[in-house]
């Protein structure tokens, strides 16, 4: 006679419901990570300028992000499948992988939030380096700074003086220009950027504020958002780990058949063996 399973108690039923709900949220986070990584990968040139890093380094980060998203999604799927199938083995596998992801997410969130100030200083330093050595070569740096100047109404990293010893002002065609034309309040006004390197003739015609603080705050805001998302994800994963323990602990118990059924079961088996002989 087959073994009999006891019904799951109320705690076990609710644990399964919340467990499935939390794993659905984990799936969503996994898809978000994949989408963000893919978006950055499609716009490497733009974001490599914003984050002041090489495209190859940023591409590696994007693929790591996509890989992490796929791992989170697959682990969440495994957890749901194991719960539906009531497979204790695969629930334990889910627990181990989710614990590793949780620890990694916690470290990422904390380090990201703690590293904001250093990142802001790094961004400003890289901006000064790009102004000094790269702007004027006709690459993504030129396009990026021109757009930032006009959108943020700023000039250079700390102000017009940043262009005093820049590569831009050493070019023969820029001999009488103090700053790029994108620093002008009105780019259509002829001579708005004339003057000595870093010293415009008419300060009222160019933006006086620097762009460094705005870009650094943008970087800090993104890092804050990434850190908070990581910690929220860790919270969901912690709840998921607690729920999977509850699901395992409240799984239906297997009850052996009554004694009389056992005797009948064994007698039938013995008779079958005799018939075979």
Number of C-alpha atoms within 10 A of each C-alpha: 11 9 11 12 12 11 13 14 12 10 12 18 16 15 21 22 13 15 22 22 14 19 23 16 16 24 21 16 19 24 18 15 22 23 15 15 23 17 12 19 19 13 12 20 18 16 17 19 20 19 18 19 15 13 17 11 11 20 19 13 15 22 16 15 21 22 16 18 24 17 18 25 23 16 23 26 18 17 25 22 15 19 20 11 11 15 14 17 11 17 22 17 15 22 20 14 14 22 17 11 19 22 14 13 21 20 15 16 24 15 13 21 17 14 14 20 14 10 18 20 14 15 23 20 14 18 25 19 15 21 22 18 13 18 23 20 12 9 11 15 22 19 15 16 25 19 14 19 23 18 10 14 18 26 29 27 27 18 19 25 19 20 26 18 14 22 16 25 23 14 12 8 9 15 14 15 24 25 30 26 22 25 28 25 19 15 16 10 11 10 16 25 29 21 17 16 23 22 18 21 16 12 14 11 18 25 22 19 18 20 22 23 16 16 20 22 16 15 19 21 14 14 20 19 15 16 23 17 15 22 19 16 21 23 15 17 24 16 15 26 21 14 21 25 15 18 24 19 12 18 20 16 13 12 11 13 14 10 9 8 12 13 12 12 14 12 12 12 12 12 11 11 10 9 8 7 6
